[in-house]
Amino acid sequence: MRETAWCCPGRSMREVLVQVLQNLRANKLRSFLTMFGIAWGIVSVVVLQATGTGFQRGNQHVLEELGKNIGIVWGGRTSLQAGGERAGRQIWLTADDAEALATQSRLIAVVSPEIERGGINVKSAFNAASLAVTGIQPQYQDIRTIDVERGRMFRFDDEEQGRRVAIMGAEATKQLFGARESIGQGVYLNGLPYTVIGRIRRKDQDSNYSGPDNDKVFVPFAAMSRDLPRPDAQRGVLSNLIVAPHQWVVAQLPAVLDARTGRIEDVDWPLAREVRRILAPRHRFDPTDRNAIAMWDTSLNSLMFGRMIEHMNFFFGLVSVVTLALGGLGVMNIMLVAVRERTREIGVRKALGATTAQVQRQFFLEGFLLTMLSGIIGFAVALALCGGVNQLPMPARFQGMVVTWTAGAAAVALLVVIGVVTSTYPARRAAQMQPVEALRFES
């Protein structure tokens, strides 16, 4: 039956499978260690890549709870003399600055002014609390991820008419209304009547610049400017500006980082430079004075964390490749042992008419099939492990083991390469045997 299989391609795969199983049974310990090495390498590739992706997506999710690639801009103090003005001047931002950025910048897609006051006495019919109140424009809601789960969001007519309406965070709603319905209810902000029109979903936010959104009350910017202006500055002065760059600006940040010649702390990032360029003539400071305007650019946080994950994945991938290579050497070893033990069999089959190509294909397929079988077991273990971990509670900055198609494709490609490389040499040795010398071989 075997002699026929070497000459009949239709039956060769079944013959190969039978021979692989016989080799595994004949060398149980060596076979187990070999298959374990390949399987562990695949588990390493998939699990480590899934872990890195889970951390990257979790971190991005937490950052987007604060805002989607936004810059928070504050007025600072000048450190350089400019236009006859002394150094050390305080820069106060206004709504006109927001308008200037919106109309003059090609890098910025969205701008929103913001006024915030803490310690406002907020009272409902059921309870009272001292809360932070923030005045915002409608476009702020999207870039700052203000997602309303009940009621409605602010509209531009709310802003234009300066309506006394409010959207409340989850904790603020709980403090003032408990489990009661808050939509449509009245609240008093320092004695001024407002109507609750929306409730924000509970945000899993561990980054903020003025307190978590869950604890805040949001009102239209026009109403805030009129009713609750900053007490520590002239009327019209903002707490800060929120800017969101175009996506192509964010996409260019890796190139800016790679082109730096000094420390990362010394890089003058495009968005911050653009904001200073536009605001400098308005406030008479030097546009190169980084202390005049302070900015927290969350897209840089994403960039740096992404780079860290990339380097982690490279290291993990290198470890996985080494593990797979060692497993591949084990496959090569077990196949060389099989070639030696079956030397007389090879001589008989060649004497009966098996060609060099048929012998080489037989042993190549045996080694390749052993590698693939080990890889499939590794894939199954890795997916089961990822699925089991994903059933557990996850921290805020980790979204579970995320198996991506790229990680799977990389693992398959590595497996195929290892299988081809480690199966070719034993197959060539078997194929190059001379029938007469093979028949004389004594094991």
N, C-alpha and C positions, 0 to 999 in steps of 0.2 A: 504493500500500500504506500509506503514512504517513497519507493522508487518512482511510482506513478506520480506522486505529488510534486516531485522536483521537476517533472516535465509538463505537468498540467497546471497552468496558471489559475484556472478556476478553483482548484482545490488547495492552492498554496497557502492562503490565509488561515484555513483551518489547521493545516499542518504546522504552520508557524505558531499558532496559539497553543497547540498541543505540546510543541517542543519547548516553548517558553515555560509552560506549567511544569514540564518534566525537569527543566533546569532549576526552577524554583524549589521543587521538592528535593532535588538532589543536593542542593546547597542552601539549606533552610536558613541558617544563621547569616551567611554572607548575603543571601537574597534579601532577608529582612533588613539588614543594615543598609544595603544599597537602596532599596525602595524607600526606607525611612529618610535617607539623605535627600533623595529627589523630592519626596512628599514634603519634608520639612522646608526645603527651599521654596517650594510653591506657596506653602502656608506663610512663610516669611514675606514673600513678595506681596501677596494679597492682603494679609492682615496689617502689615506695617504701612502700606500705601493707604489702606482704608482708615487706619488710625490718623494718619496725617491729614487726609481729606476731611475727616470728621472734626478735627481741631480747627482746620482752616474755615470750614463752613460755620462752625459754632462761633468762632471769633467774629466772622463777618456778620452773623446774625445779631450778636450783642452790639457791635458797632452800629448796625443799621437800626437798632432800637433807639439809639441816640440820633442818628441821621444817616442819610444815604450819600456818602462822600461829600460831607459839608465842611465848611470852614467857619468857625466862630471868631468873629473879629471884635476886639476891644480897643478903645483908645488907650494909648500908653503915655509915656513922657519922653520928650525929645532928648537925645543925647548929643546932637550936633547943632551948631548954630546955622541958621538959614534965613535968608530974606530979611536980615536985620533983627531977627528974633533970637532971644537967648536960648541956650540949652536948658533942659529941665522943665519945659512947659508941659502942662497937661493937655492932651488932645481929647476933646469932647465930640463924640459922634452924634449926628442928627439924621432925621429922615431924609433931608436933602442929599446927604452922603449916599444913602441907599439908592436914591434916584440916579445919582451920578454914576454909580457902579453899574446899575442896570442898563443905562443908555450908552455908556462910553467903553465898556469892557467887551472884548470879543471872546474872552475866556470864560466869563461867568454867564451861566444860563438862568439862574434864579437868585434874587436877593430879597431878603425880608428884614425890616427893622424889628427890634424887640425891646420892650420895656418891662422890667420885672421889679416887683417889690415884695419883700418878705414881711411877715408879721401883720398881714391884713386881717382884720376881724371879719370873718365870714360866718353868717348866721342863717340857718334855715328855720323852718317851723318846729323842728325836732331837736336841733342841737346847734352848737356854735364851736368854732375852732379858729386858731390863728394859722393862716395858710399863706403860701406864696401865690401871688396873682401875676399872670404874664399877659401882656398885650401883644397880639400877633396879627399879621395880615393873612389872608386865605392861602397864599402860596406857601406859607411856612408849614402848613399841615402836611404836605406831601414830603418835602425834603427833610422834615424832622420826625417823620413816621408817627404823626398824630392820627391814629386809626380809631375812628368812632364805631363802637359796636352797637350802641343804641342811640336813637335820635338822629341828628344830622350834624354836618360839619359847618363851619363858617362859610358864608357866601360873600361875594364882592359887594352885594347891596347891604349886607350887615356892616361892612367897613365904610361904605360911602355914606350911610345914614348914621353911623356911630351908634348902632343899637346896643342896648344894655342886655346882651345875651351872653351866656357862659357855657363853656364845655369843661367838664370836670374829670380829673383823673380817678382811677378806680378806688384808691385809698381815701381821697378827699370825699368822694361820693359816699363811701361806707361810713366815714366819720359824721357826715352831716345828715344822712338819710337812713343809715343802717341797711336793712334789706328792703326798704320801701322803694317804690318807683320815684325816680328823681326827675325824669323828663317832664317839662312843663311846670315844674315847681319853682317858686320864687326863693331867692336868696338875697341877703344884704351884704354888700361889700363896703365896709366902713360906713354903714348906714344907707348906702345907695342901692335901690332895688334893681336886681338883675333876674333874668329868667333862664333856667337851665334848659338848653336845647340839645345837649349831647353828652354821652359818657364814653370816655376812652377805654379801650380794652386794657386789661392788666398787662403792663409791659415788663418783660424780663430784662431790666436795664441795670447794669452795674457800672456804667460810665455816664457822667453828667458834668455840667459846668455850673449848675445853680440848683441842684437838688433833683430827685427823681420826678418824672412826669406824673407818676401815680399820685403824688401828693399835691399837685398843682391845680389851680383854677385858671383857665384860659379865657380871655375876653378879646373882642376886636381891638386892634391897635388904636383906632380913632377914639373909641370909648375910653381906653386906658389913658391916652394922652390928655383927654379932657377931664376925666374923673380922678385918676390916680397917677399923676405925673411923679417923677422922681423928686423926693424932698431934699436931696442933697445936691441938686444941680438946677440950672435954669430950665424953664419949661421948654420942651422940645428936644432935650438931650436924651439919647438912648442909653439903654444898658449895654447893648451890643448889636451887631449885625450878623445875620446868617447868610452865607453865600454858598451856592452850589455850582461848581464848574461844569462845563460841557464834558461829556464822556470822553471825547478825544483828548482833553487835557489830562484826565486821569490816566488814560492809556499811554501817554508819553512819560509818565513819572518814572517807570523803570529805566528808560533811556537816560533821563536826567541823573538818576542815581548812579548808573554805570559810568557816566561821563565825568563824575566828580574827580577832582585832583587832590582833595584834602579830606578832612573829617566830614562825616555826615552832618554834624552840628553846624558846619560852616556853609552848607549848601543853601543858596538863596532860591527857594522853590518858586515856580512860575506864578502860582496863585497869589502868594503873599507879595511878590514883587509887583504884580499887576494892581493889587489893592493899594499899595503904597504909591504907585505911579499916578493913580487917579486922585487919591485923597491928598497927596502932598501939596499941590498948588492951592487946594481949597483951605488947607490949614497951615500953609506956609512952613512946611518942614522939608528937610532934605529927603528925597525919595529913597536914598540908600540907608537912611536911618532906621534900622530894624526895631529899635526900641520905641519909636513913635507909634507904631501900630503892632499890637500883639495878635497872633492868630493861632488857633488850634485847628489843624487840617486833619480831619479824620481819615482822609484817603491815604495819608502817609502812614497811619497806624496799620491800615490794611496792607499797604505795600511792604512794610517792614515785617509784619507777621507772615505774609505770603512768602517773602524771601527766606525767612527762618524755616518755614515748612518745606520749601524747595530744597534747602540744604539738608534738612532731616531726611527727606525722601531720597535724595541722592545717596546719603550714607546708608540708609536702610536698604536701598536697591543694591548698593555695592556688597553689603553683607549677604543679601539674598543670592546674588550672582555667585559669590564665593561658595556659599552653601550648595547651590545647584551644581557648580563645577565639581565640588568634591563628590557629590552624589553621582555625577556623570562619570567620574573616574572609577567609582564603584561598579557602575554598569559596564564600563570597558573591561574592568578586571574580571567580572563574572563571565563576560562573553569570551574573553581570552581563555579562561579556564574551560569553558564549554568547547571552544575550538580544539584545545589540546585533548580533552577527553573524547572527542568525536573524530579524531584524526583518521582512524581506520575507516569509520563510516563515510567520511568525505572521500577517501580513496576508493571505496567500493562504488559510491554513487558516480564519481567521475569515470570510473572504469565502465559503468553501465550507460554512460552517455550524457551525464549532467554537464552542462557547459559552465565555464568560469563565471559568466554573468548570472546563471541560475544559483550557483553556490553563494556568490557574493550577495545576491538579493535575499536568499534565505537567511543568512546570518545578520545582514543589515536589518531586515524586518524584525527578527527576533530581538535584537538590541533596542531598536526604535520602539517596538511594542512594549517592551519592559519599561522604558522611560515614560511612554505615554500613560501606561497603566498606573505607574507611581504618581505621575502628575495629576491624573483624574482623582486619585485618592486624596492627594494634597488639596485639590480644589474643593472637594466635598468637605473635608475637615475645616478648611478656611471659611467656607460659607456657613457651615454650622456654627463655628466659633463666633463669627460676626453676628449671626442671627441671635445667638444666645446672649451676647453682650448687649445687643440692642433692646433686649427685653428688660434690662435693668434701668433704674432711674439715672438720668444723665445730668451732669453739671451744666451750668449755663453756657460755658464756652466749648462744649463738646456735643456735637449732634449725632453721636453714635458712630459705628463702624460703617463708613460709606464706601461700598465696593463700586468703583466706576468702570466703565468699559475700557478706559485707557489702561487701568491697572490689570484688568483681565487680559487685554491684548498683549501687554508687555510680558505677563507671565507665560502666555501661550507661545509668544515668539521666543522667549528664553528657553522654554521647554523644548521646542522644535529644534533650535540651534544645538542645545546640549545633546538631544537625541541623535541628530545627524552626525555631530562631531564624534561622539563616543561610540557610535555603532559602525562608523566607516572603517576604522582601523582593524578591528577584529574581523570584519567581513572581508576586507582585502587580504588579510593573512590566510583566512580559510580558502579564499578563491585562488590564491597563488600557489597552493600546495600541488606538488606533482603526484599523480595517482600512484606511481610505483613506490615513491618514498613514503607516502601516506600509508600504503598497505604494509610496508615493512615496520611501521612504527609500533613500538611496544610501550604501552602505558604503564 
